[in-house]
Amino acid sequence: MIILFCGLPGSGKSTLAKKLTKKLKKLGSLKLIISDQISGRVYRKIFKQVKENIEKVDYLILDATFYKKKWRDKIYALAKGKVFTIYLECALETCLRRNKKRRPSIPEKAIYILRAQFEKPRKPDLLINTDKVSPHKAIQKILFKIKILR
């Protein structure tokens, strides 16, 4: 199963992806792919890693903005429907505040651009507003939904 986190920088994707990784290790093999750790043609490299790992692990966790629908569609095609999409949203001010704390931070202007260009998933498997839901509660919701799908 592919678990695809998408949302603006600072929406909580990396925090939740890392916490989820710790929990899912108990349920099977997994690989976490984090866009912040990839340079160059990020999505091309993500697609390559998905192709290489999709049959090797029980859970493939993708942590990237995936702000373009075509990138999510490519993952859906590679996974043949075995994708659980988690869309994280929060106030722009929250993203900007969280971005200032991260190292390295991304330029504030980039967050505004991504927000303007973001193609929201029409029907994510799970929508979490990280302004209103704590990381602990978010992980509980994700695990509950994943267990139903297994």
C-alpha positions as CSV (number, residue, x, y, z in Angstrom):
1,M,0.0,0.0,0.0
2,I,1.2,3.5,-0.8
3,I,0.4,6.2,1.7
4,L,0.6,9.6,0.0
5,F,0.8,12.7,2.2
6,C,0.1,15.9,0.3
7,G,-0.2,19.5,1.5
8,L,1.6,22.8,1.6
9,P,5.0,23.1,3.2
10,G,4.5,23.4,6.9
11,S,1.1,21.6,6.9
12,G,2.6,18.7,8.9
13,K,3.4,16.1,6.3
14,S,6.9,15.2,7.5
15,T,5.9,15.2,11.2
16,L,3.0,12.8,10.5
17,A,4.9,10.7,8.0
18,K,7.7,10.0,10.5
19,K,5.3,9.3,13.4
20,L,3.3,6.9,11.1
21,T,6.5,5.2,10.1
22,K,7.3,4.3,13.7
23,K,3.8,2.9,14.1
24,L,3.6,0.9,10.9
25,K,7.0,-0.8,11.5
26,K,5.1,-3.1,13.8
27,L,2.7,-4.1,11.0
28,G,5.0,-4.8,8.2
29,S,8.0,-3.7,6.1
30,L,8.1,-0.1,4.8
31,K,10.0,2.6,3.1
32,L,9.6,6.3,3.7
33,I,10.4,8.6,0.8
34,I,10.8,12.3,1.8
35,S,11.0,14.9,-0.9
36,D,13.1,17.2,1.2
37,Q,15.9,14.6,1.0
38,I,15.8,14.6,-2.8
39,S,17.5,17.1,-5.1
40,G,17.1,17.9,-8.7
41,R,14.0,16.4,-10.5
42,V,12.2,15.5,-7.3
43,Y,9.0,13.9,-8.6
44,R,10.8,12.0,-11.4
45,K,13.1,10.5,-8.6
46,I,10.0,9.8,-6.4
47,F,8.3,7.9,-9.3
48,K,11.5,5.9,-9.8
49,Q,11.7,5.0,-6.2
50,V,8.1,4.0,-6.1
51,K,8.6,1.7,-9.1
52,E,11.7,0.1,-7.5
53,N,10.0,-0.4,-4.1
54,I,6.3,-1.0,-4.6
55,E,6.6,-4.8,-4.7
56,K,9.3,-4.9,-2.0
57,V,7.5,-3.4,1.0
58,D,4.1,-3.6,2.7
59,Y,3.9,0.2,3.1
60,L,5.5,2.9,0.9
61,I,5.1,6.3,2.6
62,L,5.4,9.4,0.4
63,D,6.1,12.7,2.0
64,A,5.9,15.5,-0.6
65,T,3.6,18.4,-1.5
66,F,2.1,16.6,-4.5
67,Y,0.5,19.9,-5.3
68,K,-0.2,18.9,-8.9
69,K,-2.9,16.4,-9.7
70,K,-0.8,14.9,-12.5
71,W,1.8,13.8,-10.0
72,R,-0.8,12.1,-7.8
73,D,-2.3,10.5,-10.8
74,K,1.1,9.1,-11.8
75,I,1.4,7.5,-8.3
76,Y,-2.2,6.1,-8.6
77,A,-1.2,4.5,-12.0
78,L,2.0,3.0,-10.6
79,A,0.2,1.6,-7.6
80,K,-2.7,0.3,-9.6
81,G,-5.2,1.8,-7.1
82,K,-3.5,0.8,-3.9
83,V,-3.0,4.4,-2.7
84,F,-4.2,6.0,0.5
85,T,-4.2,9.8,0.1
86,I,-3.9,12.0,3.1
87,Y,-4.5,15.7,2.4
88,L,-3.2,17.9,5.2
89,E,-4.5,21.5,5.4
90,C,-4.0,24.4,7.8
91,A,-4.0,28.2,7.8
92,L,-1.4,29.9,5.6
93,E,-0.2,31.6,8.8
94,T,0.4,28.2,10.4
95,C,2.5,27.0,7.3
96,L,4.6,30.2,7.4
97,R,5.2,30.0,11.2
98,R,6.2,26.3,11.0
99,N,8.4,26.9,8.0
100,K,10.4,29.5,9.9
101,K,11.2,26.8,12.5
102,R,12.4,24.1,10.0
103,R,15.9,23.7,8.9
104,P,16.4,24.4,6.1
105,S,13.4,26.6,5.7
106,I,12.1,27.3,2.2
107,P,11.6,30.9,0.9
108,E,8.3,32.3,2.2
109,K,7.5,33.4,-1.4
110,A,7.6,29.7,-2.5
111,I,4.8,28.9,0.0
112,Y,2.6,31.6,-1.5
113,I,3.3,30.4,-5.0
114,L,2.6,26.7,-4.1
115,R,-0.6,27.8,-2.4
116,A,-1.8,29.6,-5.5
117,Q,-0.9,26.6,-7.7
118,F,-2.1,23.9,-5.4
119,E,-4.6,21.5,-7.0
120,K,-6.4,20.1,-4.0
121,P,-7.3,16.4,-4.1
122,R,-11.0,16.1,-4.9
123,K,-11.7,13.1,-2.8
124,P,-8.7,12.3,-0.5
125,D,-9.1,9.2,1.7
126,L,-8.5,11.3,4.7
127,L,-8.5,15.1,5.2
128,I,-6.8,16.4,8.3
129,N,-6.7,20.0,9.4
130,T,-3.5,20.2,11.4
131,D,-4.6,23.4,13.1
132,K,-7.4,21.5,14.8
133,V,-6.1,18.0,15.1
134,S,-3.0,17.1,17.2
135,P,-0.3,14.8,15.6
136,H,-1.3,12.1,18.1
137,K,-5.0,12.2,17.1
138,A,-4.0,12.5,13.4
139,I,-2.0,9.3,13.6
140,Q,-4.8,7.5,15.4
141,K,-7.2,8.5,12.6
142,I,-4.8,7.4,9.9
143,L,-4.1,4.0,11.6
144,F,-7.8,3.4,12.0
145,K,-8.5,4.0,8.3
146,I,-5.5,1.9,7.2
147,K,-6.6,-1.0,9.4
148,I,-10.0,-0.9,7.8
149,L,-8.4,-1.1,4.3
150,R,-6.1,-4.0,5.1
